[in-house]
Amino acid sequence: MTDPIIAVEHVTRQVVDSTGTLTILHDIDFSLRPRESTAIVGASGSGKSTLLATMAGLDLPTTGTVRLDGIDLFALDEDARAAVRATRLGFVFQSFQLLGHLTALENVMLPLELLGRSEARARAGEMLRRVGLAERLNHYPRTLSGGEQQRVALARAFVVEPAVLLADEPTGSLDFATGERVMALMFDMNRESGTTLVLVTHDERIAARCDRQLHIEAGRLVTPVPA
């Protein structure tokens, strides 16, 4: 059997405020195989985005851990976790998270430059052409439509050839037709690259396109999650 690319091991996340202790995630435990696409589905406030951030090593669990390609993320310090993210993870967000002072090309080049890759410009240009933005390389985010900005974000996520792509409501800021086109492109690119896709969404239609769906209610998995 193929070893999991991600293993979420009995993760609980709690925060303490003036009213007491709030448990955001309750003993979450599942694993994902390489190339698998998985939708994490639930209502607003159910813990979906917190789970995704924990899988990326951005949020610290109160108990439990996450293993990415066999690496225990929370046995590492923050600098080491950041290094793992830079080489193994791609991110796509609802709000695009592009840097406004950089062109489309420069936004896609950035993760490669941070890794010291000499072919950053050529590779970034190739990825932008792949997402249909060959004529927008030197445009700044403010001059691009929402759909174009999300395609830049897709190019940036895939340009490092990540083992895992994490997407948090990637069509939430887009109209229906544009969102459909962006999702079709994401699934096409994911199949071509062989990346493991983890997609947070409240849209059951999008979730149905994934190999698996994990449903969360009030921080708990409520569907069977075979390894």
Contacts in CASP RR format, 6 or more apart in sequence:
PFRMAT RR
TARGET T0000
AUTHOR 0000-0000-0000
METHOD contacts of the structure
MODEL  1
MTDPIIAVEHVTRQVVDSTGTLTILHDIDFSLRPRESTAIVGASGSGKST
LLATMAGLDLPTTGTVRLDGIDLFALDEDARAAVRATRLGFVFQSFQLLG
HLTALENVMLPLELLGRSEARARAGEMLRRVGLAERLNHYPRTLSGGEQQ
RVALARAFVVEPAVLLADEPTGSLDFATGERVMALMFDMNRESGTTLVLV
THDERIAARCDRQLHIEAGRLVTPVPA
2 33 0 8 1.000
2 34 0 8 1.000
3 70 0 8 1.000
4 31 0 8 1.000
4 32 0 8 1.000
4 33 0 8 1.000
4 67 0 8 1.000
4 227 0 8 1.000
5 32 0 8 1.000
5 33 0 8 1.000
5 34 0 8 1.000
5 36 0 8 1.000
5 68 0 8 1.000
5 69 0 8 1.000
5 163 0 8 1.000
5 164 0 8 1.000
5 196 0 8 1.000
6 31 0 8 1.000
6 32 0 8 1.000
6 55 0 8 1.000
6 66 0 8 1.000
6 67 0 8 1.000
6 68 0 8 1.000
6 69 0 8 1.000
6 164 0 8 1.000
6 196 0 8 1.000
6 198 0 8 1.000
7 30 0 8 1.000
7 31 0 8 1.000
7 32 0 8 1.000
7 66 0 8 1.000
7 67 0 8 1.000
7 70 0 8 1.000
8 28 0 8 1.000
8 29 0 8 1.000
8 30 0 8 1.000
8 31 0 8 1.000
8 51 0 8 1.000
8 54 0 8 1.000
8 55 0 8 1.000
8 66 0 8 1.000
9 29 0 8 1.000
9 64 0 8 1.000
9 65 0 8 1.000
9 66 0 8 1.000
9 67 0 8 1.000
10 27 0 8 1.000
10 28 0 8 1.000
10 29 0 8 1.000
10 63 0 8 1.000
10 64 0 8 1.000
11 25 0 8 1.000
11 27 0 8 1.000
11 28 0 8 1.000
11 29 0 8 1.000
11 51 0 8 1.000
11 54 0 8 1.000
11 61 0 8 1.000
11 63 0 8 1.000
11 64 0 8 1.000
11 65 0 8 1.000
11 66 0 8 1.000
12 23 0 8 1.000
12 25 0 8 1.000
12 26 0 8 1.000
12 27 0 8 1.000
12 28 0 8 1.000
12 61 0 8 1.000
12 62 0 8 1.000
12 63 0 8 1.000
12 64 0 8 1.000
13 23 0 8 1.000
13 24 0 8 1.000
13 25 0 8 1.000
13 50 0 8 1.000
13 54 0 8 1.000
13 59 0 8 1.000
13 61 0 8 1.000
13 62 0 8 1.000
14 21 0 8 1.000
14 22 0 8 1.000
14 23 0 8 1.000
14 24 0 8 1.000
14 62 0 8 1.000
15 21 0 8 1.000
15 22 0 8 1.000
15 24 0 8 1.000
16 22 0 8 1.000
23 219 0 8 1.000
24 47 0 8 1.000
24 50 0 8 1.000
24 219 0 8 1.000
25 47 0 8 1.000
25 50 0 8 1.000
25 51 0 8 1.000
25 54 0 8 1.000
25 61 0 8 1.000
25 219 0 8 1.000
26 218 0 8 1.000
26 219 0 8 1.000
26 220 0 8 1.000
27 220 0 8 1.000
28 51 0 8 1.000
28 219 0 8 1.000
28 220 0 8 1.000
28 221 0 8 1.000
29 221 0 8 1.000
29 225 0 8 1.000
30 214 0 8 1.000
30 221 0 8 1.000
30 225 0 8 1.000
30 227 0 8 1.000
31 227 0 8 1.000
32 38 0 8 1.000
32 196 0 8 1.000
32 198 0 8 1.000
32 212 0 8 1.000
33 196 0 8 1.000
34 163 0 8 1.000
34 194 0 8 1.000
34 196 0 8 1.000
35 194 0 8 1.000
35 195 0 8 1.000
35 196 0 8 1.000
36 196 0 8 1.000
36 197 0 8 1.000
36 211 0 8 1.000
36 212 0 8 1.000
37 187 0 8 1.000
37 190 0 8 1.000
37 196 0 8 1.000
37 197 0 8 1.000
37 199 0 8 1.000
37 209 0 8 1.000
37 210 0 8 1.000
37 211 0 8 1.000
37 212 0 8 1.000
38 196 0 8 1.000
38 197 0 8 1.000
38 198 0 8 1.000
38 199 0 8 1.000
38 210 0 8 1.000
38 211 0 8 1.000
38 212 0 8 1.000
38 213 0 8 1.000
38 214 0 8 1.000
39 199 0 8 1.000
39 200 0 8 1.000
39 201 0 8 1.000
39 206 0 8 1.000
39 207 0 8 1.000
39 208 0 8 1.000
39 209 0 8 1.000
39 210 0 8 1.000
39 212 0 8 1.000
39 213 0 8 1.000
39 214 0 8 1.000
40 48 0 8 1.000
40 51 0 8 1.000
40 52 0 8 1.000
40 198 0 8 1.000
40 199 0 8 1.000
40 200 0 8 1.000
40 201 0 8 1.000
40 214 0 8 1.000
40 216 0 8 1.000
41 48 0 8 1.000
41 201 0 8 1.000
41 202 0 8 1.000
41 204 0 8 1.000
41 207 0 8 1.000
41 213 0 8 1.000
41 214 0 8 1.000
41 215 0 8 1.000
41 216 0 8 1.000
42 48 0 8 1.000
42 202 0 8 1.000
42 215 0 8 1.000
42 216 0 8 1.000
42 217 0 8 1.000
43 202 0 8 1.000
43 217 0 8 1.000
44 202 0 8 1.000
46 216 0 8 1.000
46 217 0 8 1.000
46 218 0 8 1.000
46 219 0 8 1.000
47 216 0 8 1.000
47 219 0 8 1.000
48 168 0 8 1.000
48 200 0 8 1.000
48 202 0 8 1.000
48 216 0 8 1.000
49 168 0 8 1.000
49 169 0 8 1.000
49 200 0 8 1.000
50 59 0 8 1.000
51 200 0 8 1.000
51 216 0 8 1.000
51 219 0 8 1.000
52 166 0 8 1.000
52 168 0 8 1.000
52 198 0 8 1.000
52 200 0 8 1.000
53 59 0 8 1.000
54 60 0 8 1.000
54 61 0 8 1.000
54 66 0 8 1.000
55 66 0 8 1.000
55 68 0 8 1.000
55 166 0 8 1.000
55 198 0 8 1.000
56 85 0 8 1.000
56 89 0 8 1.000
56 91 0 8 1.000
56 166 0 8 1.000
57 66 0 8 1.000
57 73 0 8 1.000
57 74 0 8 1.000
57 81 0 8 1.000
57 85 0 8 1.000
60 74 0 8 1.000
61 74 0 8 1.000
64 74 0 8 1.000
65 72 0 8 1.000
65 73 0 8 1.000
65 74 0 8 1.000
65 75 0 8 1.000
66 72 0 8 1.000
66 73 0 8 1.000
66 74 0 8 1.000
67 73 0 8 1.000
68 84 0 8 1.000
68 88 0 8 1.000
68 89 0 8 1.000
68 163 0 8 1.000
68 164 0 8 1.000
69 88 0 8 1.000
69 163 0 8 1.000
71 84 0 8 1.000
73 81 0 8 1.000
73 84 0 8 1.000
76 84 0 8 1.000
86 111 0 8 1.000
86 114 0 8 1.000
86 115 0 8 1.000
86 160 0 8 1.000
87 115 0 8 1.000
87 160 0 8 1.000
87 162 0 8 1.000
88 162 0 8 1.000
88 163 0 8 1.000
88 164 0 8 1.000
89 162 0 8 1.000
89 163 0 8 1.000
89 164 0 8 1.000
89 165 0 8 1.000
89 166 0 8 1.000
90 157 0 8 1.000
90 158 0 8 1.000
90 160 0 8 1.000
90 162 0 8 1.000
90 164 0 8 1.000
90 165 0 8 1.000
90 166 0 8 1.000
91 97 0 8 1.000
91 157 0 8 1.000
91 165 0 8 1.000
91 166 0 8 1.000
91 167 0 8 1.000
91 168 0 8 1.000
92 150 0 8 1.000
92 153 0 8 1.000
92 154 0 8 1.000
92 157 0 8 1.000
92 165 0 8 1.000
92 166 0 8 1.000
92 167 0 8 1.000
92 168 0 8 1.000
92 170 0 8 1.000
92 186 0 8 1.000
93 153 0 8 1.000
93 167 0 8 1.000
93 168 0 8 1.000
93 169 0 8 1.000
93 170 0 8 1.000
94 168 0 8 1.000
94 169 0 8 1.000
94 170 0 8 1.000
94 171 0 8 1.000
94 172 0 8 1.000
94 173 0 8 1.000
95 173 0 8 1.000
96 141 0 8 1.000
96 146 0 8 1.000
96 149 0 8 1.000
96 150 0 8 1.000
96 152 0 8 1.000
96 153 0 8 1.000
96 173 0 8 1.000
97 153 0 8 1.000
98 104 0 8 1.000
98 107 0 8 1.000
98 141 0 8 1.000
98 149 0 8 1.000
98 152 0 8 1.000
98 153 0 8 1.000
98 156 0 8 1.000
99 106 0 8 1.000
99 107 0 8 1.000
99 110 0 8 1.000
99 141 0 8 1.000
100 107 0 8 1.000
100 140 0 8 1.000
100 141 0 8 1.000
100 142 0 8 1.000
101 140 0 8 1.000
102 110 0 8 1.000
102 140 0 8 1.000
103 137 0 8 1.000
103 138 0 8 1.000
103 139 0 8 1.000
103 140 0 8 1.000
104 128 0 8 1.000
104 133 0 8 1.000
104 136 0 8 1.000
104 137 0 8 1.000
104 138 0 8 1.000
104 139 0 8 1.000
104 140 0 8 1.000
104 141 0 8 1.000
104 144 0 8 1.000
104 148 0 8 1.000
104 152 0 8 1.000
104 155 0 8 1.000
105 121 0 8 1.000
105 124 0 8 1.000
105 125 0 8 1.000
105 128 0 8 1.000
105 137 0 8 1.000
105 138 0 8 1.000
106 124 0 8 1.000
107 141 0 8 1.000
107 152 0 8 1.000
107 156 0 8 1.000
108 124 0 8 1.000
108 125 0 8 1.000
108 127 0 8 1.000
108 128 0 8 1.000
108 152 0 8 1.000
108 155 0 8 1.000
108 156 0 8 1.000
108 159 0 8 1.000
109 120 0 8 1.000
109 121 0 8 1.000
109 123 0 8 1.000
109 124 0 8 1.000
110 156 0 8 1.000
111 156 0 8 1.000
111 159 0 8 1.000
111 160 0 8 1.000
112 119 0 8 1.000
112 120 0 8 1.000
112 123 0 8 1.000
112 124 0 8 1.000
112 159 0 8 1.000
112 160 0 8 1.000
113 120 0 8 1.000
115 160 0 8 1.000
117 123 0 8 1.000
123 159 0 8 1.000
124 155 0 8 1.000
124 159 0 8 1.000
125 134 0 8 1.000
125 137 0 8 1.000
127 155 0 8 1.000
127 156 0 8 1.000
127 158 0 8 1.000
127 159 0 8 1.000
128 134 0 8 1.000
128 136 0 8 1.000
128 137 0 8 1.000
128 152 0 8 1.000
128 155 0 8 1.000
130 155 0 8 1.000
130 189 0 8 1.000
131 151 0 8 1.000
131 152 0 8 1.000
131 154 0 8 1.000
131 155 0 8 1.000
131 185 0 8 1.000
131 189 0 8 1.000
132 151 0 8 1.000
133 148 0 8 1.000
133 151 0 8 1.000
133 152 0 8 1.000
133 155 0 8 1.000
136 144 0 8 1.000
136 148 0 8 1.000
136 152 0 8 1.000
141 149 0 8 1.000
141 152 0 8 1.000
144 152 0 8 1.000
145 178 0 8 1.000
146 173 0 8 1.000
146 174 0 8 1.000
146 178 0 8 1.000
147 174 0 8 1.000
147 178 0 8 1.000
147 179 0 8 1.000
147 181 0 8 1.000
147 182 0 8 1.000
150 170 0 8 1.000
150 171 0 8 1.000
150 173 0 8 1.000
150 174 0 8 1.000
150 178 0 8 1.000
150 179 0 8 1.000
150 182 0 8 1.000
151 182 0 8 1.000
151 185 0 8 1.000
153 170 0 8 1.000
154 182 0 8 1.000
154 185 0 8 1.000
154 186 0 8 1.000
154 189 0 8 1.000
157 165 0 8 1.000
157 167 0 8 1.000
158 165 0 8 1.000
158 189 0 8 1.000
158 193 0 8 1.000
158 195 0 8 1.000
161 193 0 8 1.000
161 195 0 8 1.000
162 195 0 8 1.000
163 195 0 8 1.000
163 196 0 8 1.000
164 195 0 8 1.000
164 196 0 8 1.000
164 197 0 8 1.000
164 198 0 8 1.000
165 190 0 8 1.000
165 195 0 8 1.000
165 196 0 8 1.000
165 197 0 8 1.000
165 198 0 8 1.000
166 198 0 8 1.000
167 186 0 8 1.000
167 197 0 8 1.000
167 198 0 8 1.000
167 199 0 8 1.000
167 200 0 8 1.000
168 200 0 8 1.000
169 200 0 8 1.000
169 201 0 8 1.000
169 202 0 8 1.000
170 182 0 8 1.000
170 183 0 8 1.000
170 186 0 8 1.000
170 199 0 8 1.000
171 178 0 8 1.000
171 179 0 8 1.000
171 180 0 8 1.000
171 182 0 8 1.000
171 183 0 8 1.000
171 201 0 8 1.000
171 203 0 8 1.000
171 206 0 8 1.000
172 179 0 8 1.000
174 182 0 8 1.000
183 206 0 8 1.000
183 209 0 8 1.000
186 197 0 8 1.000
187 197 0 8 1.000
187 209 0 8 1.000
190 197 0 8 1.000
197 210 0 8 1.000
199 206 0 8 1.000
199 207 0 8 1.000
199 210 0 8 1.000
201 207 0 8 1.000
207 213 0 8 1.000
212 225 0 8 1.000
213 223 0 8 1.000
214 221 0 8 1.000
214 223 0 8 1.000
214 225 0 8 1.000
215 221 0 8 1.000
215 222 0 8 1.000
215 223 0 8 1.000
216 222 0 8 1.000
END
